Amino acid sequence: MRAVLYLLAGMTGLRKKELLNLYLVEINLSSDNASVKVKTSIAKNGKEAERPVPPIVVNLLAALKARVRPNDNDRVFLSFGKWINTAELIRADLTAAEINLIDKDGNEICFHSLRNSYISFLANSNTPPKVVQKLARHSDPRLTFNTYARTFEKAEQKAISFLPNFGNPVLCTCLDSKRKNKRFS
């Protein structure tokens, strides 16, 4: 069940309270528009939201539902209490997996880091910034991009690859020959 909790957090950006208070009836597993609904009463911003979910999450939740055979009025994470300490939970699992509790930037990895990762992966993809902000459910893009989104080295390298080369070999040869001529003038 922990793996499902982590995957759902990392693939939807839902917060701890939203996940632990999520009911099966709020999950739409249809392949056309699979989604998770966050009720107004549990959303941090007090607004109902419907989050799309990727196919891997749909498959996992469908398998979980088939295995457990829960009632639609049951919470998805019924085995966890609503007040479980997810910080201790993820620390114990990271320690057991021998994964460092501090990321490469010196930040402590915690349950909320899954939300940071979700937003960072979106921000480093070809997703338009306004869509990233909307999926993060932030009213201010500065919060999305200055606090949550981290850049990935590969994304930076990919971005640089789109810069024009301005005829690199010809330009270098031209500049190099002009430099030689000035030196000897």
N, C-alpha and C positions, 0 to 999 in steps of 0.2 A: 504494500500500500504506500510505503514511503516513496518508492520510485514513481508511482503515479502522481503523488502530490508534487514531487519535484518537477516532473515532466510537465504537468499542467501549469505549474507556476512559471516555468521557463519558456513555455510555448504560448502562453496567453498574457503574461504580464500581470496576472491577478495577484492581489495582495493576500497575506495570510488570512485575515478576517474574511475576505471574500471567498477564499477557497474553503475554509473550514465551515462556512455557513452556506455552502452550495448544495442545492438539492438536485436529485436526479431529474426531476421534472424540468429543471432549468437548462438541461443539456439537450441540444438538438443534434442527433448523430446522422442526419440525412446527408448523403454525399454531395448534394448540390450546394448546400449552405450550412454546413456544420458550424455550430456556435455554442457559446456558453453565455447565459444571461446573468447579469449581476443586478440584483434587486436594489432599488433605491435605498432600502433600509440598511443595507450592508456596504454600499459603495462609499468610498471615502469622500467623494464630492457630492454625495446625496442625489446623484442622477443615475437612473437606470441605464445600463449599457449592455449591448450584445457584442461579444467578442468572437471573431471567427477563429476556428481552430484548424490546424493543419491535419492532413490525413493520418499521420502517425498517432496523433492524439485520438482521433476518431476511432482508429483500429484498437488502440489500447483500451479506451473507455467501453467500446462495444464488447471486447473480450472480458473485461472486468464485470460488466453488467450481466453477461451470459453466465459467468462463473458464479457470481455471488447471488444472482437472481433477486435483487432488492426490489422494494416497493418504490414507485416513483416519488412518494412522499418522504423517502429516507434521504438523509444527507449523504453526499458522495463519500465523504470521509468519516463515516459513522464510527469507525474503529478508533478515531482520534477524538479526544474531547475538544470542545470548542476553544478551550483555553490552553491547549498543549503548547509547551515551550519549543517552538520551531527552531530557535537559535541553538538550544542544546541538542535537538534532534539532528540538525544538519552538521553540527560540530562533531558529534559522535560518529556519524556516517562518514564524514571526510577523514576523520582520524582512523577509523577502521579500514578505509580504502587507501590509507597512507598518502592522502592529498594534503598539501600544505594549507594551513588555515589563513594564510596571508597571500594575496594575489601579487602579481608582478609589479604593481604600482604601490604596494605597501598597505593596501586596504584589507581589513579583516573580512573574510568571506562569511556571510550570514545568509539567512533565508531570503532576505530582501535583495541579495545579490542576484538572485534568479530574475528578478524584475529588471535590474540594471542590465543583465545579459540580454534579455529579451529586447529591450530598447536599443542596446548597442548593436545587436545583430541587424535589427531593422534599419538603424541609422547608417550602417556600413554596407547596406545593400543598395539597390537602385530604387528604393522606396522614397517617394517624394517627402520632404520634411513635414509638410502639413499632415500627411497620412501617418507618419511616425508619431507626431504630436497627438493626433486623434486616437490612435491605438493605445498610446500611453495614458490617455484620458487626462491630459494636462491642459489647463486653460492658457498657459503661457509657454511659448516655445523655448524661452530661456531656461525654464526648469527642465524641459526635455533634453536639451542639447548641452547645457552647461553643467547640470548636476548628474544626469543619468547616462547619457550617451558617451561611450568611450570610443576612440578610433582604434582600428586594428591596423597593424603595419601593412598587411596585404592590401587593405583598402587604400592606404596612402600610396603604396606603390602603383596600384591600379589607376588611381586618380592621376598620378604623374604620367602614366603611359598615354593618357589622352591629350597631353600637351603636344602641339605641333612640333615637328623637328626642324622646320624652317630650312629644309635642304641641307641638313647637317653636314654631310661629306663635302658638298660644294662650298658651303659657307666657311668651314674650317680650313679648307685648302686655300680659299681666297684670302682669308684673314692671315693665315700663316705666311703666304707669299708676300703680302703687303708689309707684314712685320719684318720680314727678311730684307725687303727693299729699303725700308726706312733705316734699318740698322747700317746698311752699307752706303747710305746717301751722305 
